[in-house]
Structures are given as structure tokens and as C-alpha cells.
Amino acid sequence: MPWRKSIFWIHLVSGLVTGTVVLIMSVTGILIAFEEEILEWIDRDVSKVSSPDNNT
């Protein structure tokens, strides 16, 4: 394999691996930063409290 082609493939593979790691860290960082808002959105139906009827 020529020198230039091997450098290209090493650069490409290392860039893809690094990009994947950065993407995973970004997504998990966003999830941690917005944890409270995400949990409130998931539990929006469960956390509603209805008042009892006063027809007795």
C-alpha cells in the first residue's frame, strides 16, 4: 500500500472513532444537563393531581 493511501486510511479511521466518541459524550452530556426537564416531560401524566368532587 502506498504511503499516501495508508496515511489517508489511518486519518479517516481515527477521525471516525474520535467523532463517535465526541458524539456519545455530547448526547450523554445533553441528557444529564436536561435530566429534570426530561423526567418532568416523561412523568407529565402521572404527576397531575385531580381534586375530589365536593358533591357529597
PDB file with SEQRES, HELIX, SHEET and CRYST1 records, atoms N, CA, C and O in Angstrom:
SEQRES   1 A   56  MET PRO TRP ARG LYS SER ILE PHE TRP ILE HIS LEU VAL          
SEQRES   2 A   56  SER GLY LEU VAL THR GLY THR VAL VAL LEU ILE MET SER          
SEQRES   3 A   56  VAL THR GLY ILE LEU ILE ALA PHE GLU GLU GLU ILE LEU          
SEQRES   4 A   56  GLU TRP ILE ASP ARG ASP VAL SER LYS VAL SER SER PRO          
SEQRES   5 A   56  ASP ASN ASN THR                                              
HELIX    1 AA1 TRP A    3  ALA A   33  1                                  31    
HELIX    2 AA2 GLU A   35  ILE A   42  1                                   8    
CRYST1    1.000    1.000    1.000  90.00  90.00  90.00 P 1           1          
ATOM      1  N   MET A   1       0.850  -1.176   0.000  1.00  0.00           N  
ATOM      2  CA  MET A   1       0.000   0.000   0.000  1.00  0.00           C  
ATOM      3  C   MET A   1       0.897   1.241   0.000  1.00  0.00           C  
ATOM      4  O   MET A   1       1.830   1.333   0.797  1.00  0.00           O  
ATOM      5  N   PRO A   2       0.621   2.177  -0.875  1.00  0.00           N  
ATOM      6  CA  PRO A   2       1.434   3.400  -0.927  1.00  0.00           C  
ATOM      7  C   PRO A   2       1.311   4.212   0.369  1.00  0.00           C  
ATOM      8  O   PRO A   2       0.323   4.124   1.099  1.00  0.00           O  
ATOM      9  N   TRP A   3       2.345   4.993   0.617  1.00  0.00           N  
ATOM     10  CA  TRP A   3       2.423   5.801   1.843  1.00  0.00           C  
ATOM     11  C   TRP A   3       1.230   6.748   1.970  1.00  0.00           C  
ATOM     12  O   TRP A   3       0.632   6.839   3.042  1.00  0.00           O  
ATOM     13  N   ARG A   4       0.881   7.437   0.920  1.00  0.00           N  
ATOM     14  CA  ARG A   4      -0.210   8.416   0.954  1.00  0.00           C  
ATOM     15  C   ARG A   4      -1.555   7.740   1.252  1.00  0.00           C  
ATOM     16  O   ARG A   4      -2.373   8.279   1.997  1.00  0.00           O  
ATOM     17  N   LYS A   5      -1.773   6.578   0.674  1.00  0.00           N  
ATOM     18  CA  LYS A   5      -3.033   5.861   0.885  1.00  0.00           C  
ATOM     19  C   LYS A   5      -3.142   5.359   2.328  1.00  0.00           C  
ATOM     20  O   LYS A   5      -4.226   5.406   2.911  1.00  0.00           O  
ATOM     21  N   SER A   6      -2.059   4.888   2.902  1.00  0.00           N  
ATOM     22  CA  SER A   6      -2.097   4.408   4.290  1.00  0.00           C  
ATOM     23  C   SER A   6      -2.337   5.564   5.260  1.00  0.00           C  
ATOM     24  O   SER A   6      -3.068   5.407   6.239  1.00  0.00           O  
ATOM     25  N   ILE A   7      -1.733   6.717   4.998  1.00  0.00           N  
ATOM     26  CA  ILE A   7      -1.981   7.900   5.834  1.00  0.00           C  
ATOM     27  C   ILE A   7      -3.448   8.311   5.742  1.00  0.00           C  
ATOM     28  O   ILE A   7      -4.063   8.675   6.744  1.00  0.00           O  
ATOM     29  N   PHE A   8      -4.002   8.251   4.534  1.00  0.00           N  
ATOM     30  CA  PHE A   8      -5.420   8.588   4.356  1.00  0.00           C  
ATOM     31  C   PHE A   8      -6.311   7.685   5.203  1.00  0.00           C  
ATOM     32  O   PHE A   8      -7.199   8.178   5.898  1.00  0.00           O  
ATOM     33  N   TRP A   9      -6.087   6.364   5.157  1.00  0.00           N  
ATOM     34  CA  TRP A   9      -6.941   5.439   5.883  1.00  0.00           C  
ATOM     35  C   TRP A   9      -6.754   5.559   7.393  1.00  0.00           C  
ATOM     36  O   TRP A   9      -7.723   5.454   8.146  1.00  0.00           O  
ATOM     37  N   ILE A  10      -5.530   5.776   7.837  1.00  0.00           N  
ATOM     38  CA  ILE A  10      -5.289   5.986   9.273  1.00  0.00           C  
ATOM     39  C   ILE A  10      -6.010   7.244   9.740  1.00  0.00           C  
ATOM     40  O   ILE A  10      -6.631   7.245  10.803  1.00  0.00           O  
ATOM     41  N   HIS A  11      -5.932   8.307   8.958  1.00  0.00           N  
ATOM     42  CA  HIS A  11      -6.596   9.563   9.312  1.00  0.00           C  
ATOM     43  C   HIS A  11      -8.112   9.405   9.301  1.00  0.00           C  
ATOM     44  O   HIS A  11      -8.795   9.920  10.187  1.00  0.00           O  
ATOM     45  N   LEU A  12      -8.638   8.705   8.317  1.00  0.00           N  
ATOM     46  CA  LEU A  12     -10.083   8.504   8.213  1.00  0.00           C  
ATOM     47  C   LEU A  12     -10.614   7.689   9.386  1.00  0.00           C  
ATOM     48  O   LEU A  12     -11.604   8.071  10.009  1.00  0.00           O  
ATOM     49  N   VAL A  13      -9.968   6.576   9.688  1.00  0.00           N  
ATOM     50  CA  VAL A  13     -10.435   5.705  10.766  1.00  0.00           C  
ATOM     51  C   VAL A  13     -10.318   6.405  12.116  1.00  0.00           C  
ATOM     52  O   VAL A  13     -11.237   6.333  12.932  1.00  0.00           O  
ATOM     53  N   SER A  14      -9.205   7.076  12.355  1.00  0.00           N  
ATOM     54  CA  SER A  14      -9.058   7.773  13.637  1.00  0.00           C  
ATOM     55  C   SER A  14     -10.065   8.910  13.764  1.00  0.00           C  
ATOM     56  O   SER A  14     -10.559   9.166  14.862  1.00  0.00           O  
ATOM     57  N   GLY A  15     -10.377   9.588  12.682  1.00  0.00           N  
ATOM     58  CA  GLY A  15     -11.389  10.644  12.712  1.00  0.00           C  
ATOM     59  C   GLY A  15     -12.777  10.103  12.993  1.00  0.00           C  
ATOM     60  O   GLY A  15     -13.544  10.710  13.741  1.00  0.00           O  
ATOM     61  N   LEU A  16     -13.104   8.966  12.400  1.00  0.00           N  
ATOM     62  CA  LEU A  16     -14.421   8.365  12.649  1.00  0.00           C  
ATOM     63  C   LEU A  16     -14.551   7.880  14.091  1.00  0.00           C  
ATOM     64  O   LEU A  16     -15.600   8.049  14.711  1.00  0.00           O  
ATOM     65  N   VAL A  17     -13.493   7.280  14.623  1.00  0.00           N  
ATOM     66  CA  VAL A  17     -13.525   6.814  16.011  1.00  0.00           C  
ATOM     67  C   VAL A  17     -13.646   8.000  16.959  1.00  0.00           C  
ATOM     68  O   VAL A  17     -14.456   7.981  17.885  1.00  0.00           O  
ATOM     69  N   THR A  18     -12.842   9.029  16.726  1.00  0.00           N  
ATOM     70  CA  THR A  18     -12.891  10.212  17.581  1.00  0.00           C  
ATOM     71  C   THR A  18     -14.251  10.909  17.475  1.00  0.00           C  
ATOM     72  O   THR A  18     -14.803  11.346  18.485  1.00  0.00           O  
ATOM     73  N   GLY A  19     -14.783  11.012  16.279  1.00  0.00           N  
ATOM     74  CA  GLY A  19     -16.096  11.628  16.091  1.00  0.00           C  
ATOM     75  C   GLY A  19     -17.195  10.865  16.809  1.00  0.00           C  
ATOM     76  O   GLY A  19     -18.113  11.471  17.360  1.00  0.00           O  
ATOM     77  N   THR A  20     -17.109   9.539  16.807  1.00  0.00           N  
ATOM     78  CA  THR A  20     -18.097   8.729  17.512  1.00  0.00           C  
ATOM     79  C   THR A  20     -18.023   8.950  19.019  1.00  0.00           C  
ATOM     80  O   THR A  20     -19.052   9.061  19.685  1.00  0.00           O  
ATOM     81  N   VAL A  21     -16.814   9.013  19.550  1.00  0.00           N  
ATOM     82  CA  VAL A  21     -16.644   9.262  20.991  1.00  0.00           C  
ATOM     83  C   VAL A  21     -17.177  10.642  21.364  1.00  0.00           C  
ATOM     84  O   VAL A  21     -17.859  10.787  22.379  1.00  0.00           O  
ATOM     85  N   VAL A  22     -16.876  11.645  20.562  1.00  0.00           N  
ATOM     86  CA  VAL A  22     -17.362  13.003  20.839  1.00  0.00           C  
ATOM     87  C   VAL A  22     -18.881  13.053  20.752  1.00  0.00           C  
ATOM     88  O   VAL A  22     -19.519  13.724  21.565  1.00  0.00           O  
ATOM     89  N   LEU A  23     -19.471  12.363  19.790  1.00  0.00           N  
ATOM     90  CA  LEU A  23     -20.932  12.330  19.661  1.00  0.00           C  
ATOM     91  C   LEU A  23     -21.576  11.691  20.882  1.00  0.00           C  
ATOM     92  O   LEU A  23     -22.564  12.211  21.402  1.00  0.00           O  
ATOM     93  N   ILE A  24     -21.037  10.581  21.344  1.00  0.00           N  
ATOM     94  CA  ILE A  24     -21.588   9.906  22.524  1.00  0.00           C  
ATOM     95  C   ILE A  24     -21.472  10.803  23.754  1.00  0.00           C  
ATOM     96  O   ILE A  24     -22.414  10.901  24.540  1.00  0.00           O  
ATOM     97  N   MET A  25     -20.326  11.458  23.924  1.00  0.00           N  
ATOM     98  CA  MET A  25     -20.153  12.345  25.070  1.00  0.00           C  
ATOM     99  C   MET A  25     -21.103  13.540  24.994  1.00  0.00           C  
ATOM    100  O   MET A  25     -21.611  13.982  26.024  1.00  0.00           O  
ATOM    101  N   SER A  26     -21.349  14.063  23.812  1.00  0.00           N  
ATOM    102  CA  SER A  26     -22.265  15.186  23.647  1.00  0.00           C  
ATOM    103  C   SER A  26     -23.698  14.797  23.989  1.00  0.00           C  
ATOM    104  O   SER A  26     -24.396  15.527  24.693  1.00  0.00           O  
ATOM    105  N   VAL A  27     -24.131  13.645  23.489  1.00  0.00           N  
ATOM    106  CA  VAL A  27     -25.507  13.192  23.737  1.00  0.00           C  
ATOM    107  C   VAL A  27     -25.721  12.923  25.226  1.00  0.00           C  
ATOM    108  O   VAL A  27     -26.737  13.332  25.787  1.00  0.00           O  
ATOM    109  N   THR A  28     -24.778  12.242  25.868  1.00  0.00           N  
ATOM    110  CA  THR A  28     -24.941  11.969  27.296  1.00  0.00           C  
ATOM    111  C   THR A  28     -24.849  13.242  28.115  1.00  0.00           C  
ATOM    112  O   THR A  28     -25.519  13.355  29.141  1.00  0.00           O  
ATOM    113  N   GLY A  29     -24.038  14.205  27.692  1.00  0.00           N  
ATOM    114  CA  GLY A  29     -23.972  15.488  28.387  1.00  0.00           C  
ATOM    115  C   GLY A  29     -25.281  16.259  28.295  1.00  0.00           C  
ATOM    116  O   GLY A  29     -25.718  16.875  29.267  1.00  0.00           O  
ATOM    117  N   ILE A  30     -25.904  16.223  27.121  1.00  0.00           N  
ATOM    118  CA  ILE A  30     -27.205  16.882  26.950  1.00  0.00           C  
ATOM    119  C   ILE A  30     -28.250  16.209  27.833  1.00  0.00           C  
ATOM    120  O   ILE A  30     -29.061  16.885  28.465  1.00  0.00           O  
ATOM    121  N   LEU A  31     -28.231  14.876  27.877  1.00  0.00           N  
ATOM    122  CA  LEU A  31     -29.203  14.153  28.704  1.00  0.00           C  
ATOM    123  C   LEU A  31     -29.018  14.477  30.189  1.00  0.00           C  
ATOM    124  O   LEU A  31     -29.999  14.608  30.922  1.00  0.00           O  
ATOM    125  N   ILE A  32     -27.774  14.605  30.630  1.00  0.00           N  
ATOM    126  CA  ILE A  32     -27.520  14.946  32.030  1.00  0.00           C  
ATOM    127  C   ILE A  32     -27.931  16.393  32.308  1.00  0.00           C  
ATOM    128  O   ILE A  32     -28.500  16.676  33.363  1.00  0.00           O  
ATOM    129  N   ALA A  33     -27.656  17.302  31.390  1.00  0.00           N  
ATOM    130  CA  ALA A  33     -27.980  18.714  31.594  1.00  0.00           C  
ATOM    131  C   ALA A  33     -29.487  18.947  31.664  1.00  0.00           C  
ATOM    132  O   ALA A  33     -29.945  19.797  32.428  1.00  0.00           O  
ATOM    133  N   PHE A  34     -30.253  18.209  30.883  1.00  0.00           N  
ATOM    134  CA  PHE A  34     -31.701  18.392  30.844  1.00  0.00           C  
ATOM    135  C   PHE A  34     -32.445  17.255  31.538  1.00  0.00           C  
ATOM    136  O   PHE A  34     -33.584  16.956  31.180  1.00  0.00           O  
ATOM    137  N   GLU A  35     -31.821  16.624  32.518  1.00  0.00           N  
ATOM    138  CA  GLU A  35     -32.413  15.468  33.187  1.00  0.00           C  
ATOM    139  C   GLU A  35     -33.750  15.809  33.846  1.00  0.00           C  
ATOM    140  O   GLU A  35     -34.721  15.069  33.692  1.00  0.00           O  
ATOM    141  N   GLU A  36     -33.804  16.918  34.573  1.00  0.00           N  
ATOM    142  CA  GLU A  36     -35.056  17.292  35.263  1.00  0.00           C  
ATOM    143  C   GLU A  36     -36.174  17.555  34.269  1.00  0.00           C  
ATOM    144  O   GLU A  36     -37.296  17.088  34.465  1.00  0.00           O  
ATOM    145  N   GLU A  37     -35.890  18.287  33.216  1.00  0.00           N  
ATOM    146  CA  GLU A  37     -36.922  18.592  32.221  1.00  0.00           C  
ATOM    147  C   GLU A  37     -37.394  17.332  31.504  1.00  0.00           C  
ATOM    148  O   GLU A  37     -38.585  17.187  31.226  1.00  0.00           O  
ATOM    149  N   ILE A  38     -36.479  16.426  31.206  1.00  0.00           N  
ATOM    150  CA  ILE A  38     -36.848  15.172  30.539  1.00  0.00           C  
ATOM    151  C   ILE A  38     -37.725  14.333  31.451  1.00  0.00           C  
ATOM    152  O   ILE A  38     -38.727  13.775  31.003  1.00  0.00           O  
ATOM    153  N   LEU A  39     -37.360  14.236  32.734  1.00  0.00           N  
ATOM    154  CA  LEU A  39     -38.170  13.449  33.672  1.00  0.00           C  
ATOM    155  C   LEU A  39     -39.542  14.069  33.880  1.00  0.00           C  
ATOM    156  O   LEU A  39     -40.533  13.347  33.991  1.00  0.00           O  
ATOM    157  N   GLU A  40     -39.616  15.408  33.935  1.00  0.00           N  
ATOM    158  CA  GLU A  40     -40.928  16.066  34.052  1.00  0.00           C  
ATOM    159  C   GLU A  40     -41.777  15.785  32.822  1.00  0.00           C  
ATOM    160  O   GLU A  40     -42.983  15.568  32.943  1.00  0.00           O  
ATOM    161  N   TRP A  41     -41.169  15.785  31.642  1.00  0.00           N  
ATOM    162  CA  TRP A  41     -41.914  15.529  30.411  1.00  0.00           C  
ATOM    163  C   TRP A  41     -42.388  14.079  30.358  1.00  0.00           C  
ATOM    164  O   TRP A  41     -43.500  13.811  29.902  1.00  0.00           O  
ATOM    165  N   ILE A  42     -41.563  13.147  30.816  1.00  0.00           N  
ATOM    166  CA  ILE A  42     -41.957  11.738  30.805  1.00  0.00           C  
ATOM    167  C   ILE A  42     -43.075  11.480  31.805  1.00  0.00           C  
ATOM    168  O   ILE A  42     -43.999  10.720  31.516  1.00  0.00           O  
ATOM    169  N   ASP A  43     -43.002  12.102  32.973  1.00  0.00           N  
ATOM    170  CA  ASP A  43     -43.974  11.875  34.039  1.00  0.00           C  
ATOM    171  C   ASP A  43     -45.112  12.891  34.030  1.00  0.00           C  
ATOM    172  O   ASP A  43     -45.777  13.051  35.054  1.00  0.00           O  
ATOM    173  N   ARG A  44     -45.363  13.578  32.928  1.00  0.00           N  
ATOM    174  CA  ARG A  44     -46.374  14.640  32.908  1.00  0.00           C  
ATOM    175  C   ARG A  44     -47.779  14.118  33.179  1.00  0.00           C  
ATOM    176  O   ARG A  44     -48.581  14.836  33.776  1.00  0.00           O  
ATOM    177  N   ASP A  45     -48.107  12.907  32.767  1.00  0.00           N  
ATOM    178  CA  ASP A  45     -49.444  12.372  33.008  1.00  0.00           C  
ATOM    179  C   ASP A  45     -49.581  11.823  34.425  1.00  0.00           C  
ATOM    180  O   ASP A  45     -50.672  11.843  34.995  1.00  0.00           O  
ATOM    181  N   VAL A  46     -48.496  11.339  34.988  1.00  0.00           N  
ATOM    182  CA  VAL A  46     -48.529  10.730  36.314  1.00  0.00           C  
ATOM    183  C   VAL A  46     -48.580  11.783  37.402  1.00  0.00           C  
ATOM    184  O   VAL A  46     -49.195  11.559  38.444  1.00  0.00           O  
ATOM    185  N   SER A  47     -47.950  12.921  37.186  1.00  0.00           N  
ATOM    186  CA  SER A  47     -47.819  13.919  38.247  1.00  0.00           C  
ATOM    187  C   SER A  47     -49.021  14.853  38.363  1.00  0.00           C  
ATOM    188  O   SER A  47     -49.013  15.739  39.218  1.00  0.00           O  
ATOM    189  N   LYS A  48     -50.041  14.690  37.546  1.00  0.00           N  
ATOM    190  CA  LYS A  48     -51.225  15.543  37.654  1.00  0.00           C  
ATOM    191  C   LYS A  48     -52.091  15.064  38.804  1.00  0.00           C  
ATOM    192  O   LYS A  48     -52.329  13.868  38.969  1.00  0.00           O  
ATOM    193  N   VAL A  49     -52.555  16.016  39.592  1.00  0.00           N  
ATOM    194  CA  VAL A  49     -53.404  15.708  40.734  1.00  0.00           C  
ATOM    195  C   VAL A  49     -54.786  16.262  40.461  1.00  0.00           C  
ATOM    196  O   VAL A  49     -54.933  17.448  40.165  1.00  0.00           O  
ATOM    197  N   SER A  50     -55.792  15.426  40.558  1.00  0.00           N  
ATOM    198  CA  SER A  50     -57.152  15.908  40.347  1.00  0.00           C  
ATOM    199  C   SER A  50     -57.805  16.121  41.707  1.00  0.00           C  
ATOM    200  O   SER A  50     -57.588  15.363  42.653  1.00  0.00           O  
ATOM    201  N   SER A  51     -58.607  17.169  41.773  1.00  0.00           N  
ATOM    202  CA  SER A  51     -59.284  17.470  43.042  1.00  0.00           C  
ATOM    203  C   SER A  51     -60.515  16.566  43.184  1.00  0.00           C  
ATOM    204  O   SER A  51     -61.161  16.230  42.192  1.00  0.00           O  
ATOM    205  N   PRO A  52     -60.830  16.179  44.416  1.00  0.00           N  
ATOM    206  CA  PRO A  52     -62.021  15.342  44.618  1.00  0.00           C  
ATOM    207  C   PRO A  52     -63.305  16.137  44.402  1.00  0.00           C  
ATOM    208  O   PRO A  52     -63.330  17.353  44.587  1.00  0.00           O  
ATOM    209  N   ASP A  53     -64.349  15.453  44.017  1.00  0.00           N  
ATOM    210  CA  ASP A  53     -65.646  16.106  43.817  1.00  0.00           C  
ATOM    211  C   ASP A  53     -66.242  16.470  45.166  1.00  0.00           C  
ATOM    212  O   ASP A  53     -66.150  15.688  46.112  1.00  0.00           O  
ATOM    213  N   ASN A  54     -66.843  17.629  45.269  1.00  0.00           N  
ATOM    214  CA  ASN A  54     -67.471  18.083  46.512  1.00  0.00           C  
ATOM    215  C   ASN A  54     -68.997  17.937  46.432  1.00  0.00           C  
ATOM    216  O   ASN A  54     -69.730  18.773  46.960  1.00  0.00           O  
ATOM    217  N   ASN A  55     -69.462  16.892  45.781  1.00  0.00           N  
ATOM    218  CA  ASN A  55     -70.909  16.676  45.599  1.00  0.00           C  
ATOM    219  C   ASN A  55     -71.499  15.814  46.708  1.00  0.00           C  
ATOM    220  O   ASN A  55     -72.625  15.342  46.553  1.00  0.00           O  
ATOM    221  N   THR A  56     -70.823  15.590  47.786  1.00  0.00           N  
ATOM    222  CA  THR A  56     -71.373  14.725  48.833  1.00  0.00           C  
ATOM    223  C   THR A  56     -72.149  15.475  49.846  1.00  0.00           C  
ATOM    224  O   THR A  56     -72.672  14.880  50.788  1.00  0.00           O  
TER     225      THR A  56                                                      
END                                                                             
